[in-house]
Amino acid sequence: MLDHIYPFLLVHKKLQLPGIGTLQMVPVSAAIDAGGLSIAAPYEKINFIPEQVSTDSSFAAWVAALDHIDMDTAISTTNLAIEELVASIQLNQPVHIASVGQFQKQGAGISFIPHEPIYLVQEALPITGGLQWSFKKGFLYTQAAKSIMDTYWWVAALILAIAGAAAIANYYFNLNDQF
């Protein structure tokens, strides 16, 4: 039953374990460093909320579907496994759930140490291409011009606009000469 907890969390993002608390997958957004030169990838972490909760019936249905057993057997198996978890924690025995983390008794409550992922959380990657994030403007901009056209693009746009206006004027002035 314990090996079904992590896949359930990946899909449903929340699991209530009576007598223990609630496990919840929380997204962590991508972050740009203070200098605006590198970006860290987004990821999900597991939060633990120690509180008295009711049994999560969708988890029992999940166990029933994966183990190919009827719902009553899944509910009794799930409740028994959770009771064993609670009893182990209360006896000061740390309980490790694969890919989720470790529960242990701490004073009158329960503490949770999340599992370190198999992969390393990516370090902040540099923003490439001479771009930098502007916190004031809220977008990426180039740090330095790469060519003369990057600096004087407006000259080409102005020449193109004048040529277009001249072509339109020529069309209207020569239109009357054709008839």
C-alpha positions as CSV (number, residue, x, y, z in Angstrom):
1,M,0.0,0.0,0.0
2,L,2.9,2.4,0.8
3,D,4.3,2.1,-2.7
4,H,1.0,3.6,-4.0
5,I,1.3,6.9,-2.1
6,Y,3.8,8.6,-4.4
7,P,2.0,7.8,-7.7
8,F,-1.3,8.9,-6.1
9,L,0.3,12.2,-5.1
10,L,1.7,12.8,-8.6
11,V,-1.8,12.4,-10.1
12,H,-4.1,13.9,-7.4
13,K,-1.7,16.3,-5.7
14,K,-3.1,15.7,-2.2
15,L,-3.5,12.8,0.1
16,Q,-5.2,12.8,3.5
17,L,-3.8,10.2,6.0
18,P,-6.0,9.9,9.2
19,G,-4.0,10.2,12.4
20,I,-1.0,11.6,10.5
21,G,-2.0,14.5,8.4
22,T,-2.2,15.7,4.8
23,L,0.5,15.4,2.1
24,Q,0.3,17.9,-0.7
25,M,2.3,18.5,-3.9
26,V,2.9,22.2,-4.2
27,P,4.3,23.7,-7.4
28,V,7.4,26.0,-7.1
29,S,7.6,28.5,-9.9
30,A,10.6,29.2,-12.0
31,A,12.7,32.0,-10.5
32,I,15.1,34.6,-11.9
33,D,18.1,35.6,-9.7
34,A,18.4,39.1,-8.4
35,G,20.8,40.1,-11.1
36,G,18.5,38.9,-13.9
37,L,21.2,36.8,-15.5
38,S,20.0,33.3,-14.7
39,I,16.8,31.3,-14.3
40,A,15.9,28.3,-12.1
41,A,13.5,25.7,-13.5
42,P,10.1,25.1,-11.8
43,Y,9.5,21.9,-9.7
44,E,7.0,20.4,-7.3
45,K,7.7,19.8,-3.6
46,I,5.8,17.8,-1.0
47,N,4.3,19.7,2.0
48,F,3.0,18.1,5.1
49,I,0.2,19.5,7.2
50,P,-0.1,17.7,10.5
51,E,-3.8,17.6,11.4
52,Q,-6.6,15.2,12.1
53,V,-8.3,14.4,8.8
54,S,-10.8,11.8,7.5
55,T,-9.9,8.9,5.3
56,D,-9.4,9.7,1.7
57,S,-11.8,7.4,-0.2
58,S,-10.2,8.2,-3.5
59,F,-6.9,6.6,-2.3
60,A,-8.7,3.4,-1.4
61,A,-10.2,3.3,-4.9
62,W,-6.8,3.9,-6.3
63,V,-5.4,1.0,-4.3
64,A,-8.3,-1.2,-5.4
65,A,-7.7,-0.4,-9.0
66,L,-4.0,-1.0,-8.9
67,D,-4.1,-4.2,-6.8
68,H,-7.1,-5.6,-8.6
69,I,-9.1,-6.1,-5.4
70,D,-12.6,-5.1,-4.4
71,M,-13.3,-1.8,-2.7
72,D,-14.1,-3.2,0.7
73,T,-10.8,-5.1,0.9
74,A,-9.0,-2.0,-0.3
75,I,-10.6,0.1,2.4
76,S,-9.7,-2.3,5.1
77,T,-6.2,-2.8,3.8
78,T,-5.6,0.9,3.5
79,N,-7.0,1.6,7.0
80,L,-4.9,-1.2,8.5
81,A,-1.7,0.1,6.9
82,I,-2.4,3.7,8.0
83,E,-3.0,2.5,11.6
84,E,0.3,0.6,11.5
85,L,2.0,3.8,10.3
86,V,0.5,5.8,13.1
87,A,1.5,3.2,15.7
88,S,5.1,3.0,14.4
89,I,5.3,6.8,14.5
90,Q,3.9,6.9,18.1
91,L,6.5,4.3,19.1
92,N,9.3,6.7,18.0
93,Q,10.1,4.6,15.0
94,P,10.8,6.7,11.9
95,V,8.6,5.6,9.0
96,H,10.1,6.0,5.5
97,I,7.8,6.1,2.5
98,A,9.6,5.7,-0.8
99,S,9.9,8.9,-2.9
100,V,7.8,10.8,-0.4
101,G,9.8,11.2,2.8
102,Q,10.1,10.2,6.4
103,F,7.7,10.7,9.3
104,Q,8.9,10.7,12.9
105,K,7.6,11.7,16.3
106,Q,8.6,15.1,17.5
107,G,7.3,16.0,20.9
108,A,3.6,15.6,20.9
109,G,3.4,15.9,17.1
110,I,4.7,14.4,13.9
111,S,7.5,15.9,11.8
112,F,8.1,15.2,8.2
113,I,11.3,15.2,6.2
114,P,10.7,15.2,2.5
115,H,12.6,12.8,0.2
116,E,15.4,14.2,-1.8
117,P,14.5,13.6,-5.4
118,I,16.5,11.1,-7.5
119,Y,17.4,13.9,-9.9
120,L,19.2,17.0,-8.6
121,V,17.1,20.1,-8.7
122,Q,18.6,22.1,-11.6
123,E,20.8,24.9,-10.7
124,A,20.0,28.3,-12.1
125,L,20.7,28.3,-15.8
126,P,22.2,31.4,-17.5
127,I,19.9,33.3,-19.8
128,T,21.6,33.1,-23.1
129,G,21.9,35.3,-26.2
130,G,22.9,38.5,-24.5
131,L,19.5,38.8,-22.9
132,Q,18.8,40.0,-19.3
133,W,15.6,40.2,-17.3
134,S,14.4,43.6,-16.3
135,F,12.5,43.6,-13.1
136,K,11.3,47.2,-13.7
137,K,10.0,46.5,-17.2
138,G,9.0,42.9,-16.7
139,F,10.5,41.4,-19.8
140,L,13.8,40.2,-21.4
141,Y,15.9,42.8,-23.2
142,T,19.3,42.7,-25.0
143,Q,22.2,43.9,-23.0
144,A,24.2,45.3,-25.9
145,A,23.3,45.8,-29.6
146,K,24.7,43.1,-31.8
147,S,24.8,45.0,-35.1
148,I,24.2,48.4,-36.6
149,M,20.7,47.4,-37.6
150,D,19.9,46.5,-34.0
151,T,20.8,50.1,-33.0
152,Y,19.5,52.0,-36.1
153,W,16.5,49.8,-37.0
154,W,14.3,52.9,-37.1
155,V,16.3,54.3,-40.0
156,A,15.3,51.3,-42.2
157,A,11.7,51.6,-41.1
158,L,11.7,55.3,-41.9
159,I,13.1,54.7,-45.4
160,L,10.6,52.0,-46.0
161,A,7.7,54.3,-44.9
162,I,8.9,57.1,-47.2
163,A,9.2,54.7,-50.1
164,G,5.7,53.4,-49.5
165,A,4.3,56.9,-49.3
166,A,6.0,57.9,-52.5
167,A,4.7,54.8,-54.3
168,I,1.2,55.5,-53.2
169,A,1.5,59.2,-54.2
170,N,2.9,58.1,-57.6
171,Y,0.1,55.7,-58.2
172,Y,-2.6,58.4,-57.6
173,F,-0.9,61.1,-59.6
174,N,-0.2,58.8,-62.6
175,L,-3.6,57.2,-62.4
176,N,-5.3,60.3,-64.0
177,D,-2.7,60.5,-66.8
178,Q,-3.6,57.0,-68.0
179,F,-7.1,57.9,-69.1
